[in-house]
Amino acid sequence: MTGDHQVMIGNTLLGRGFPILVQTMYDEAMPHDEADLEALVRRIGKLNAMGCDIIRFSYPDSSDHDALAYVSKHSPIPVVADIHFDYQLALDAIACGVQKIRINPGNIGSRKKVDEVVRSALDHGVAIRIGLNSGSLPRGNDPIPKLMSDTALEYLDWFEQLGFTNSVVSLKASDVDMTLAANRLFASQSDYPLHLGVTEAGSVVSAVTRSTWALGQLLSEGIGNTLRISITGDIETEVQAGVELLRTLGLRRKGIRIVSCPRCGRHSFDSQGFLKSVESELLTIDKDLTVAIMGCQVNGPGEAKAADLAITGIGNSIFLYEKGILVRKVSKEEAKDALLEAIEHAE
């Protein structure tokens, strides 16, 4: 099981007893224009309101230095720089003020170069994630899960020889069984925090299915301290999926729990359209509430009784329920504002 070793990322602690953190990775090239950087920081703020705790950026070129420094300074959540192949970029990212770097010590140069990065991270109070994927490992005859775990343990030993223990490990594969085996093996051998993920998981349906299957099992076993649901799609969806997984497992409680009908031929209210219009706002509200959005008279009133707040449409009439009690009848045009107002006043 993931043990008691604690890691500090900015002002955030990882380890047993601390919340499981949700991470995403910015999906565009780093902007350089000041107005675009300000917009990026606002987007990070919205992601944070949705439940995102850490954001990672690719750092392929030092021409992004000023932009990464700006985001690291102004972001409301810790910033991670993702480094490959060039140890100088890792040193430069640390100089930018990031709170964490992600490296594979095996692909950024000699051990001497890795040691220079580790010493710089130690001097600046920066965490390091040792990120190993199944496709980027040293050669060996052992099964890949064992090779992944053994390689991570070797790198951790390197770091400890320099007095550095502020490390997180990730062992990822696109194969869920391989991901499960590697993380279980490492967790049985080390108490360093683990970042969980299934790499290259695909579009929304396949990514959420694979990631939930693998990460749900690991988290239920007490393995894992941060996670990313890697999706070929919007990073907001990654955050929503990660938060929902934690809520489903009972590992995170705050935030709106949305219950909505899938819609069928009986629907007399466009519950899908209504949910789409209001969902982004619901996901940024930090209240422990269940909100039901239902489209007909079959399940609507029943679900409304079980929810803190509910919108149910029957014919041309839209009804707002609070704790199962009908409190207002509104028009379709009024329904969104009525729901948000009710949430604002809910306790």
PERAJO-V573175 format. One record per backbone hydrogen bond with DSSP energy under -1.0 kcal/mol. NH is the residue of the N-H (numbers start at 0). CO is the residue of the C=O. If there is no record, write none. Layout:
NH;CO
NH;CO
This chain:
6;13
8;11
11;8
13;6
15;2
17;14
20;224
22;226
23;53
25;55
36;32
37;33
38;34
39;35
40;36
41;37
42;38
43;39
44;40
45;41
46;42
47;43
48;44
49;45
51;46
52;21
53;21
54;77
55;23
56;79
58;81
63;60
64;61
67;63
68;64
69;65
70;66
71;67
72;68
73;69
74;70
79;54
80;99
81;56
82;101
85;83
90;86
91;87
92;88
93;89
94;90
95;91
96;93
97;92
98;78
99;78
100;126
101;80
102;128
106;103
113;109
114;110
115;111
116;112
117;113
118;114
119;115
120;116
121;117
122;118
123;119
125;120
126;98
127;165
128;100
129;167
130;102
131;169
133;171
135;132
146;142
147;143
148;144
149;145
150;146
151;147
152;148
153;149
154;150
155;151
156;152
157;153
158;154
159;155
160;156
161;158
162;159
163;158
166;164
167;127
168;192
169;129
171;131
178;174
179;175
180;176
181;177
182;178
183;179
184;180
185;181
186;182
187;183
188;185
189;185
194;168
195;225
206;202
207;203
208;204
209;205
210;206
211;207
212;208
213;209
214;210
215;211
216;212
217;213
218;214
219;215
220;216
221;218
222;217
224;193
225;193
226;20
227;195
229;227
231;201
232;230
237;233
238;234
239;235
240;236
241;237
242;238
243;239
244;240
245;241
246;242
247;243
248;244
249;246
250;245
256;288
258;290
260;292
266;263
267;294
270;268
273;269
274;270
275;271
276;272
277;273
278;274
281;277
282;278
284;281
286;284
288;286
290;256
291;308
292;258
293;310
299;295
302;298
303;299
304;300
307;289
308;289
309;320
310;291
311;318
312;293
313;316
316;313
317;329
318;311
319;327
320;309
321;324
322;307
324;321
326;319
327;319
329;317
334;330
337;333
338;334
339;335
340;336
341;337
342;338
343;339
344;340
